[in-house]
């Protein structure tokens, strides 16, 4: 999928009820504004569009995997993508004004005269939100063959030095410890 039309849903021709759409997204999907935080992304997004008379409910089910950099040791880390997101799209006469006044990020307004719904930005946002904010090896895997042992040793030395150093600001407070 590469063109704009691949991410437009012509909802006018859809019958009321649930319609399912499947999207497979890789690195090329994120190419234009790709954050440097991940690579080798293989995201699968299932979109369930539930069409009603004046609104649509969209449920995005994100799955797949990507490779991120471990925040602890700096080595590549395979992470799993898994999350669900829901948006309600309401059809109104004044969508620009309603979107400006709207405080709920899960509600979006479009014009009653619209016939297509562009979802590429939501797909991108929801895949990125499915990624861990602090990717790190599990505690049980830390120090394993995938970890950078040099970095872990340096972190241990820094932690030991930090524990030894005493901040002079707190020195006078020791006399109040036993009271």
N, C-alpha and C positions, 0 to 999 in steps of 0.2 A: 504494500500500500504506500503510495507516495503522493498522490494528488489530493487537492482540497476536497474533491467529490467523494473520496474514499471515507471521509470523516463527516459527511453530511447525511442526515437521515431525513428522507422525505416522509414526514409523519402524516401528511394529509391523506395519502393513499392507504394508510394502515387502518385496519379494523380496530374498534375498541377492544381492549384487553391487552394481554402480555405478548410482546414480540421480542425474540432473542437475537442479539447480534454478538458475533465473536470477532475479537481483534488480537492478532499476534504482533507484538511490537518488539523491535530489536534496537540496536544502537543507531541504525540509520533514521529511526523515528525521532530520536533526540538530537540528531546531528546539528541542527541550527543553533539551539540554545542549550546544548548538553552541558550539565555541570561536570566538572572533572572528578566528582566523587565516585563515579561508578563506570564500569565498562562491561562488555559481554552480557548485556541485558537481554533476557529472554522472558518478556512479560506476556501473559495471556490475560485478556480482559473480556469477561462475559458481561454484556450489558442487557439488562432486562428492562424494556420500556413498556410501562403499563399506561396505555392511552385511555383517557376519560374525556368527557365533553369539553371542559374548560381548562384542563390541566393534564400533565403527564408526570408519572413517577418514574425516575430513572434509578436503577440500582446497578452499580459497577462492582463486579466481583473480580478482584485483582489476584493473580497467582503468577508463579514463575520463579526465576532466580536471576541474580546479578552478582558481579564480582565487585567488591569494595575494598578499600584499604583499611586494615585493622588499626584502630586508634591507639592501641597499646604497643604493638610491635612493628607496625608499618608494612607488614607483608599482605599479599592479596588474601582476601577472605570471601568465600562463597556464601552468599546470604539468600534466604528464601523470601520471596514476596508473597504476602498474604494479607488481604484486608478487604473490607466492603465499605462502599460509600453510597449515600443516597442523596438525590437532588429532586426537588419538585419544581417543574417548569410550569408556570401559570401563564395563560394567554390573556392579555389585557389590552386596553386601548392606548395607554401611555407607558410603554415599557421602560423608556429611558428614565423618566421621572420616578417610577416605582423602584427601579434598580438602584438609583441614587439614594432613595430614602430607606431602602431595605437594609436591616442590620443582620438578617439571618443569612449566613453563607450557603445554607442548604436550600434556599429558594431563589429561583431566577425567573425573570419576567421576559416574555417575548410578545410581539405584536400579534393580534388576532389574525392579521393578514399574512403572517409568515407561513411558509410551506415546508421549510427545511430547518433542521436543527444542527448546528455545527458543534461537534463534540471533541475535536482534537485537543483543545486546551484542557478540558476536563480529564481526558485520558492521560495526558502528560502529567498533570498535577497529581492525580490519584496514584499513578505508578510511583512517582517520586515520594509521595506521602507514605507509601507502603514500605519504603526502605527504612532500615533502622537509623535513628538519629545518632547513635553512638555505636558504630559497628566495632565489635571486639570479639576475640576468641572466647569461647566458653572457659570458665575457670578450670574445668577438667581437661581441656585441650591446651591450656596455656603451657608453654615450654615444650610442646610437641614438635614433630618434624616440620610442620608448616610455619612455626614461629621463628622470628629472627632472634636468635639467642643473644647476640651482641647487644641489641637494644634492651632486651629484658634484663641483662646483667647491669647495664648502665642505669636503668630505672631502679634496680635494687640498691645500687651504690648511692644514688641520689636520695633515695628514701632513708637510707641509713644515716647519711650526712644531715638530712633535714631533722631527723629525730634527735641527733646529738646537739644541734645548734639550739641555743636558748635565746629567745627574744627578750631584750632588756626591758621592754615595756611591762612584761608580766613578772619580772623578777621580784618586785616588792609585794606582789600578791601572795607569795608563798607563805608569808607569816600569818595569813588569815585562813589558811587551809585547815588547821586543826581546831579552830574556834567554832 
